[in-house]
Amino acid sequence: MGERPLFLERRSYRQRRIMDIVRFLPLLCAVLWVLVPMLWPQDEEGRTAMSSALRYVFAVWILAITATFALWRRIRGPEGGVD
């Protein structure tokens, strides 16, 4: 029976952490979208400004797509596949 290394290799450790982030990203986006009603600014009469809320929703959406693409590129790596 060979000795097992005490720590994971740097590459496999990073791959696992990136996969953890990939799994957490949908939850993070859902939480950010749930916050929308709390972030709606209201005027003195209690009306909400939809333009601010819509900008927030689309900003979260664009950031989610960008983060997903960046993580996908990171996982794919230069050799073109996951180990």
N, CA, C and O atoms as a printed pandas DataFrame, in Angstrom:
     atom_number atom_name residue_name chain_id  residue_number  x_coord  y_coord  z_coord
0              1         N          MET        A               1    0.847   -1.172    0.000
1              2        CA          MET        A               1    0.000    0.000    0.000
2              3         C          MET        A               1    0.893    1.237    0.000
3              4         O          MET        A               1    1.696    1.422    0.915
4              5         N          GLY        A               2    0.759    2.084   -1.021
5              6        CA          GLY        A               2    1.585    3.282   -1.137
6              7         C          GLY        A               2    1.104    4.384   -0.205
7              8         O          GLY        A               2   -0.045    4.410    0.236
8              9         N          GLU        A               3    2.019    5.276    0.070
9             10        CA          GLU        A               3    1.651    6.400    0.919
10            11         C          GLU        A               3    0.837    7.414    0.131
11            12         O          GLU        A               3    1.168    7.753   -1.005
12            13         N          ARG        A               4   -0.230    7.888    0.752
13            14        CA          ARG        A               4   -1.054    8.913    0.117
14            15         C          ARG        A               4   -0.507   10.277    0.503
15            16         O          ARG        A               4   -0.111   10.483    1.650
16            17         N          PRO        A               5   -0.480   11.200   -0.430
17            18        CA          PRO        A               5    0.004   12.535   -0.083
18            19         C          PRO        A               5   -0.923   13.197    0.932
19            20         O          PRO        A               5   -2.132   12.965    0.934
20            21         N          LEU        A               6   -0.338   14.018    1.788
21            22        CA          LEU        A               6   -1.101   14.684    2.828
22            23         C          LEU        A               6   -2.059   15.715    2.232
23            24         O          LEU        A               6   -3.177   15.883    2.720
24            25         N          PHE        A               7   -1.630   16.387    1.204
25            26        CA          PHE        A               7   -2.442   17.421    0.575
26            27         C          PHE        A               7   -2.753   17.037   -0.867
27            28         O          PHE        A               7   -2.044   16.236   -1.478
28            29         N          LEU        A               8   -3.815   17.617   -1.395
29            30        CA          LEU        A               8   -4.149   17.401   -2.798
30            31         C          LEU        A               8   -3.185   18.178   -3.682
31            32         O          LEU        A               8   -2.586   19.164   -3.253
32            33         N          GLU        A               9   -3.047   17.731   -4.897
33            34        CA          GLU        A               9   -2.247   18.489   -5.847
34            35         C          GLU        A               9   -2.901   19.844   -6.060
35            36         O          GLU        A               9   -4.119   19.983   -5.944
36            37         N          ARG        A              10   -2.098   20.824   -6.367
37            38        CA          ARG        A              10   -2.606   22.185   -6.540
38            39         C          ARG        A              10   -3.669   22.241   -7.640
39            40         O          ARG        A              10   -4.690   22.910   -7.484
40            41         N          ARG        A              11   -3.431   21.547   -8.738
41            42        CA          ARG        A              11   -4.385   21.590   -9.852
42            43         C          ARG        A              11   -5.722   20.965   -9.476
43            44         O          ARG        A              11   -6.772   21.545   -9.753
44            45         N          SER        A              12   -5.700   19.794   -8.852
45            46        CA          SER        A              12   -6.965   19.150   -8.498
46            47         C          SER        A              12   -7.693   19.935   -7.410
47            48         O          SER        A              12   -8.924   19.965   -7.397
48            49         N          TYR        A              13   -6.960   20.567   -6.503
49            50        CA          TYR        A              13   -7.584   21.399   -5.472
50            51         C          TYR        A              13   -8.299   22.584   -6.117
51            52         O          TYR        A              13   -9.435   22.897   -5.761
52            53         N          ARG        A              14   -7.637   23.235   -7.059
53            54        CA          ARG        A              14   -8.255   24.376   -7.747
54            55         C          ARG        A              14   -9.466   23.935   -8.558
55            56         O          ARG        A              14  -10.480   24.633   -8.579
56            57         N          GLN        A              15   -9.376   22.797   -9.220
57            58        CA          GLN        A              15  -10.508   22.286   -9.989
58            59         C          GLN        A              15  -11.712   22.051   -9.073
59            60         O          GLN        A              15  -12.842   22.383   -9.432
60            61         N          ARG        A              16  -11.471   21.485   -7.901
61            62        CA          ARG        A              16  -12.565   21.235   -6.967
62            63         C          ARG        A              16  -13.181   22.526   -6.459
63            64         O          ARG        A              16  -14.401   22.618   -6.323
64            65         N          ARG        A              17  -12.355   23.522   -6.178
65            66        CA          ARG        A              17  -12.880   24.810   -5.703
66            67         C          ARG        A              17  -13.671   25.515   -6.800
67            68         O          ARG        A              17  -14.689   26.149   -6.522
68            69         N          ILE        A              18  -13.210   25.408   -8.039
69            70        CA          ILE        A              18  -13.946   26.012   -9.148
70            71         C          ILE        A              18  -15.290   25.312   -9.312
71            72         O          ILE        A              18  -16.299   25.974   -9.555
72            73         N          MET        A              19  -15.323   24.004   -9.186
73            74        CA          MET        A              19  -16.587   23.279   -9.277
74            75         C          MET        A              19  -17.520   23.661   -8.128
75            76         O          MET        A              19  -18.736   23.710   -8.315
76            77         N          ASP        A              20  -16.968   23.932   -6.943
77            78        CA          ASP        A              20  -17.796   24.412   -5.838
78            79         C          ASP        A              20  -18.432   25.755   -6.188
79            80         O          ASP        A              20  -19.604   25.987   -5.891
80            81         N          ILE        A              21  -17.671   26.626   -6.810
81            82        CA          ILE        A              21  -18.193   27.929   -7.215
82            83         C          ILE        A              21  -19.271   27.750   -8.283
83            84         O          ILE        A              21  -20.296   28.431   -8.253
84            85         N          VAL        A              22  -19.044   26.840   -9.219
85            86        CA          VAL        A              22  -20.028   26.579  -10.269
86            87         C          VAL        A              22  -21.340   26.094   -9.651
87            88         O          VAL        A              22  -22.416   26.487  -10.102
88            89         N          ARG        A              23  -21.263   25.263   -8.644
89            90        CA          ARG        A              23  -22.470   24.765   -7.983
90            91         C          ARG        A              23  -23.165   25.859   -7.175
91            92         O          ARG        A              23  -24.388   25.836   -7.039
92            93         N          PHE        A              24  -22.414   26.805   -6.644
93            94        CA          PHE        A              24  -22.961   27.862   -5.801
94            95         C          PHE        A              24  -23.535   29.021   -6.617
95            96         O          PHE        A              24  -24.392   29.752   -6.121
96            97         N          LEU        A              25  -23.083   29.199   -7.842
97            98        CA          LEU        A              25  -23.473   30.342   -8.662
98            99         C          LEU        A              25  -24.984   30.456   -8.877
99           100         O          LEU        A              25  -25.503   31.565   -8.743
100          101         N          PRO        A              26  -25.728   29.395   -9.201
101          102        CA          PRO        A              26  -27.182   29.548   -9.363
102          103         C          PRO        A              26  -27.871   30.000   -8.075
103          104         O          PRO        A              26  -28.806   30.799   -8.120
104          105         N          LEU        A              27  -27.420   29.500   -6.942
105          106        CA          LEU        A              27  -27.991   29.915   -5.672
106          107         C          LEU        A              27  -27.722   31.398   -5.415
107          108         O          LEU        A              27  -28.610   32.127   -4.972
108          109         N          LEU        A              28  -26.514   31.834   -5.690
109          110        CA          LEU        A              28  -26.163   33.237   -5.517
110          111         C          LEU        A              28  -27.027   34.133   -6.398
111          112         O          LEU        A              28  -27.515   35.166   -5.939
112          113         N          CYS        A              29  -27.217   33.753   -7.644
113          114        CA          CYS        A              29  -28.054   34.541   -8.556
114          115         C          CYS        A              29  -29.500   34.575   -8.079
115          116         O          CYS        A              29  -30.149   35.618   -8.156
116          117         N          ALA        A              30  -30.007   33.464   -7.593
117          118        CA          ALA        A              30  -31.380   33.429   -7.086
118          119         C          ALA        A              30  -31.537   34.369   -5.888
119          120         O          ALA        A              30  -32.527   35.094   -5.793
120          121         N          VAL        A              31  -30.576   34.356   -4.987
121          122        CA          VAL        A              31  -30.627   35.252   -3.828
122          123         C          VAL        A              31  -30.573   36.710   -4.277
123          124         O          VAL        A              31  -31.306   37.547   -3.751
124          125         N          LEU        A              32  -29.721   37.015   -5.234
125          126        CA          LEU        A              32  -29.633   38.391   -5.720
126          127         C          LEU        A              32  -30.944   38.832   -6.376
127          128         O          LEU        A              32  -31.339   39.989   -6.234
128          129         N          TRP        A              33  -31.622   37.931   -7.089
129          130        CA          TRP        A              33  -32.895   38.293   -7.707
130          131         C          TRP        A              33  -34.010   38.415   -6.683
131          132         O          TRP        A              33  -34.948   39.186   -6.885
132          133         N          VAL        A              34  -33.927   37.670   -5.589
133          134        CA          VAL        A              34  -34.937   37.785   -4.541
134          135         C          VAL        A              34  -34.831   39.151   -3.849
135          136         O          VAL        A              34  -35.824   39.664   -3.331
136          137         N          LEU        A              35  -33.654   39.724   -3.841
137          138        CA          LEU        A              35  -33.453   41.022   -3.198
138          139         C          LEU        A              35  -34.051   42.186   -3.981
139          140         O          LEU        A              35  -34.125   43.298   -3.459
140          141         N          VAL        A              36  -34.471   41.957   -5.202
141          142        CA          VAL        A              36  -34.967   43.046   -6.052
142          143         C          VAL        A              36  -36.090   43.851   -5.387
143          144         O          VAL        A              36  -36.001   45.079   -5.362
144          145         N          PRO        A              37  -37.131   43.227   -4.853
145          146        CA          PRO        A              37  -38.191   44.051   -4.251
146          147         C          PRO        A              37  -37.704   44.931   -3.098
147          148         O          PRO        A              37  -38.244   46.016   -2.883
148          149         N          MET        A              38  -36.710   44.487   -2.370
149          150        CA          MET        A              38  -36.188   45.297   -1.274
150          151         C          MET        A              38  -35.368   46.473   -1.774
151          152         O          MET        A              38  -35.205   47.462   -1.060
152          153         N          LEU        A              39  -34.853   46.377   -2.983
153          154        CA          LEU        A              39  -33.998   47.423   -3.517
154          155         C          LEU        A              39  -34.748   48.465   -4.333
155          156         O          LEU        A              39  -34.167   49.478   -4.720
156          157         N          TRP        A              40  -36.021   48.235   -4.599
157          158        CA          TRP        A              40  -36.772   49.193   -5.403
158          159         C          TRP        A              40  -36.889   50.506   -4.665
159          160         O          TRP        A              40  -37.434   50.561   -3.562
160          161         N          PRO        A              41  -36.382   51.558   -5.267
161          162        CA          PRO        A              41  -36.552   52.869   -4.620
162          163         C          PRO        A              41  -38.000   53.336   -4.753
163          164         O          PRO        A              41  -38.646   53.106   -5.776
164          165         N          GLN        A              42  -38.501   53.995   -3.705
165          166        CA          GLN        A              42  -39.869   54.492   -3.727
166          167         C          GLN        A              42  -39.857   56.008   -3.550
167          168         O          GLN        A              42  -39.027   56.568   -2.834
168          169         N          ASP        A              43  -40.795   56.640   -4.216
169          170        CA          ASP        A              43  -40.921   58.085   -4.035
170          171         C          ASP        A              43  -41.801   58.358   -2.810
171          172         O          ASP        A              43  -42.169   57.437   -2.081
172          173         N          GLU        A              44  -42.131   59.640   -2.597
173          174        CA          GLU        A              44  -42.914   59.991   -1.411
174          175         C          GLU        A              44  -44.298   59.359   -1.396
175          176         O          GLU        A              44  -44.874   59.157   -0.327
176          177         N          GLU        A              45  -44.832   59.047   -2.558
177          178        CA          GLU        A              45  -46.174   58.474   -2.647
178          179         C          GLU        A              45  -46.170   56.949   -2.598
179          180         O          GLU        A              45  -47.232   56.331   -2.674
180          181         N          GLY        A              46  -45.014   56.342   -2.475
181          182        CA          GLY        A              46  -44.922   54.891   -2.365
182          183         C          GLY        A              46  -44.838   54.168   -3.692
183          184         O          GLY        A              46  -44.923   52.940   -3.725
184          185         N          ARG        A              47  -44.671   54.897   -4.796
185          186        CA          ARG        A              47  -44.542   54.262   -6.108
186          187         C          ARG        A              47  -43.096   53.819   -6.322
187          188         O          ARG        A              47  -42.159   54.459   -5.846
188          189         N          THR        A              48  -42.938   52.738   -7.032
189          190        CA          THR        A              48  -41.586   52.218   -7.274
190          191         C          THR        A              48  -41.116   52.612   -8.665
191          192         O          THR        A              48  -41.913   52.751   -9.593
192          193         N          ALA        A              49  -39.810   52.789   -8.789
193          194        CA          ALA        A              49  -39.199   53.095  -10.081
194          195         C          ALA        A              49  -38.756   51.781  -10.720
195          196         O          ALA        A              49  -37.782   51.166  -10.286
196          197         N          MET        A              50  -39.469   51.368  -11.734
197          198        CA          MET        A              50  -39.180   50.091  -12.380
198          199         C          MET        A              50  -37.847   50.098  -13.119
199          200         O          MET        A              50  -37.212   49.052  -13.254
200          201         N          SER        A              51  -37.419   51.253  -13.597
201          202        CA          SER        A              51  -36.186   51.295  -14.385
202          203         C          SER        A              51  -34.981   50.862  -13.544
203          204         O          SER        A              51  -34.100   50.164  -14.046
204          205         N          SER        A              52  -34.933   51.261  -12.295
205          206        CA          SER        A              52  -33.817   50.861  -11.430
206          207         C          SER        A              52  -33.836   49.359  -11.177
207          208         O          SER        A              52  -32.794   48.703  -11.212
208          209         N          ALA        A              53  -35.007   48.825  -10.927
209          210        CA          ALA        A              53  -35.127   47.389  -10.674
210          211         C          ALA        A              53  -34.760   46.584  -11.925
211          212         O          ALA        A              53  -34.090   45.556  -11.830
212          213         N          LEU        A              54  -35.197   47.051  -13.087
213          214        CA          LEU        A              54  -34.879   46.336  -14.319
214          215         C          LEU        A              54  -33.384   46.385  -14.622
215          216         O          LEU        A              54  -32.811   45.394  -15.074
216          217         N          ARG        A              55  -32.756   47.517  -14.378
217          218        CA          ARG        A              55  -31.302   47.589  -14.561
218          219         C          ARG        A              55  -30.589   46.619  -13.636
219          220         O          ARG        A              55  -29.627   45.966  -14.040
220          221         N          TYR        A              56  -31.053   46.521  -12.403
221          222        CA          TYR        A              56  -30.457   45.588  -11.443
222          223         C          TYR        A              56  -30.625   44.139  -11.915
223          224         O          TYR        A              56  -29.667   43.367  -11.885
224          225         N          VAL        A              57  -31.819   43.770  -12.345
225          226        CA          VAL        A              57  -32.086   42.400  -12.805
226          227         C          VAL        A              57  -31.190   42.055  -13.988
227          228         O          VAL        A              57  -30.592   40.980  -14.018
228          229         N          PHE        A              58  -31.092   42.951  -14.960
229          230        CA          PHE        A              58  -30.261   42.664  -16.129
230          231         C          PHE        A              58  -28.778   42.677  -15.787
231          232         O          PHE        A              58  -28.006   41.935  -16.394
232          233         N          ALA        A              59  -28.362   43.502  -14.830
233          234        CA          ALA        A              59  -26.957   43.500  -14.413
234          235         C          ALA        A              59  -26.602   42.163  -13.755
235          236         O          ALA        A              59  -25.542   41.599  -14.027
236          237         N          VAL        A              60  -27.481   41.662  -12.899
237          238        CA          VAL        A              60  -27.247   40.354  -12.266
238          239         C          VAL        A              60  -27.218   39.262  -13.330
239          240         O          VAL        A              60  -26.381   38.362  -13.273
240          241         N          TRP        A              61  -28.117   39.337  -14.288
241          242        CA          TRP        A              61  -28.183   38.351  -15.356
242          243         C          TRP        A              61  -26.906   38.353  -16.188
243          244         O          TRP        A              61  -26.351   37.291  -16.472
244          245         N          ILE        A              62  -26.436   39.536  -16.581
245          246        CA          ILE        A              62  -25.198   39.643  -17.379
246          247         C          ILE        A              62  -23.997   39.144  -16.563
247          248         O          ILE        A              62  -23.141   38.436  -17.093
248          249         N          LEU        A              63  -23.931   39.508  -15.291
249          250        CA          LEU        A              63  -22.823   39.039  -14.449
250          251         C          LEU        A              63  -22.854   37.514  -14.295
251          252         O          LEU        A              63  -21.803   36.872  -14.286
252          253         N          ALA        A              64  -24.042   36.937  -14.175
253          254        CA          ALA        A              64  -24.152   35.477  -14.060
254          255         C          ALA        A              64  -23.655   34.795  -15.333
255          256         O          ALA        A              64  -22.940   33.796  -15.267
256          257         N          ILE        A              65  -24.033   35.331  -16.484
257          258        CA          ILE        A              65  -23.581   34.755  -17.749
258          259         C          ILE        A              65  -22.072   34.888  -17.890
259          260         O          ILE        A              65  -21.398   33.944  -18.303
260          261         N          THR        A              66  -21.544   36.055  -17.549
261          262        CA          THR        A              66  -20.104   36.285  -17.650
262          263         C          THR        A              66  -19.334   35.369  -16.702
263          264         O          THR        A              66  -18.318   34.788  -17.084
264          265         N          ALA        A              67  -19.815   35.241  -15.474
265          266        CA          ALA        A              67  -19.144   34.376  -14.504
266          267         C          ALA        A              67  -19.194   32.919  -14.945
267          268         O          ALA        A              67  -18.210   32.193  -14.810
268          269         N          THR        A              68  -20.333   32.493  -15.469
269          270        CA          THR        A              68  -20.460   31.114  -15.949
270          271         C          THR        A              68  -19.495   30.839  -17.100
271          272         O          THR        A              68  -18.844   29.795  -17.138
272          273         N          PHE        A              69  -19.409   31.779  -18.031
273          274        CA          PHE        A              69  -18.499   31.615  -19.158
274          275         C          PHE        A              69  -17.043   31.571  -18.683
275          276         O          PHE        A              69  -16.266   30.735  -19.143
276          277         N          ALA        A              70  -16.676   32.467  -17.765
277          278        CA          ALA        A              70  -15.302   32.496  -17.264
278          279         C          ALA        A              70  -14.960   31.207  -16.524
279          280         O          ALA        A              70  -13.868   30.665  -16.695
280          281         N          LEU        A              71  -15.884   30.714  -15.704
281          282        CA          LEU        A              71  -15.635   29.465  -14.991
282          283         C          LEU        A              71  -15.577   28.281  -15.947
283          284         O          LEU        A              71  -14.773   27.368  -15.758
284          285         N          TRP        A              72  -16.418   28.292  -16.965
285          286        CA          TRP        A              72  -16.373   27.217  -17.958
286          287         C          TRP        A              72  -15.024   27.198  -18.658
287          288         O          TRP        A              72  -14.439   26.133  -18.856
288          289         N          ARG        A              73  -14.528   28.374  -19.032
289          290        CA          ARG        A              73  -13.213   28.449  -19.673
290          291         C          ARG        A              73  -12.122   27.957  -18.736
291          292         O          ARG        A              73  -11.178   27.292  -19.163
292          293         N          ARG        A              74  -12.256   28.285  -17.461
293          294        CA          ARG        A              74  -11.276   27.888  -16.458
294          295         C          ARG        A              74  -11.281   26.372  -16.275
295          296         O          ARG        A              74  -10.223   25.751  -16.167
296          297         N          ILE        A              75  -12.474   25.782  -16.241
297          298        CA          ILE        A              75  -12.571   24.334  -16.067
298          299         C          ILE        A              75  -12.063   23.610  -17.303
299          300         O          ILE        A              75  -11.356   22.607  -17.202
300          301         N          ARG        A              76  -12.428   24.121  -18.462
301          302        CA          ARG        A              76  -12.027   23.501  -19.723
302          303         C          ARG        A              76  -10.513   23.492  -19.850
303          304         O          ARG        A              76   -9.939   22.503  -20.306
304          305         N          GLY        A              77   -9.863   24.568  -19.459
305          306        CA          GLY        A              77   -8.417   24.638  -19.467
306          307         C          GLY        A              77   -7.812   24.703  -20.855
307          308         O          GLY        A              77   -8.525   24.581  -21.852
308          309         N          PRO        A              78   -6.514   24.893  -20.929
309          310        CA          PRO        A              78   -5.850   25.019  -22.226
310          311         C          PRO        A              78   -5.792   23.719  -23.026
311          312         O          PRO        A              78   -5.683   23.759  -24.252
312          313         N          GLU        A              79   -5.862   22.579  -22.362
313          314        CA          GLU        A              79   -5.762   21.316  -23.083
314          315         C          GLU        A              79   -7.099   20.854  -23.656
315          316         O          GLU        A              79   -7.148   19.846  -24.360
316          317         N          GLY        A              80   -8.190   21.579  -23.365
317          318        CA          GLY        A              80   -9.444   21.304  -24.022
318          319         C          GLY        A              80  -10.365   20.317  -23.341
319          320         O          GLY        A              80  -11.330   19.867  -23.960
320          321         N          GLY        A              81  -10.113   19.962  -22.103
321          322        CA          GLY        A              81  -11.013   19.040  -21.425
322          323         C          GLY        A              81  -10.727   18.951  -19.949
323          324         O          GLY        A              81   -9.664   19.356  -19.481
324          325         N          VAL        A              82  -11.684   18.417  -19.220
325          326        CA          VAL        A              82  -11.527   18.224  -17.789
326          327         C          VAL        A              82  -10.867   16.885  -17.546
327          328         O          VAL        A              82  -11.170   15.903  -18.223
328          329         N          ASP        A              83   -9.965   16.844  -16.578
329          330        CA          ASP        A              83   -9.270   15.590  -16.246
330          331         C          ASP        A              83  -10.200   14.654  -15.521
331          332         O          ASP        A              83   -9.801   13.547  -15.157
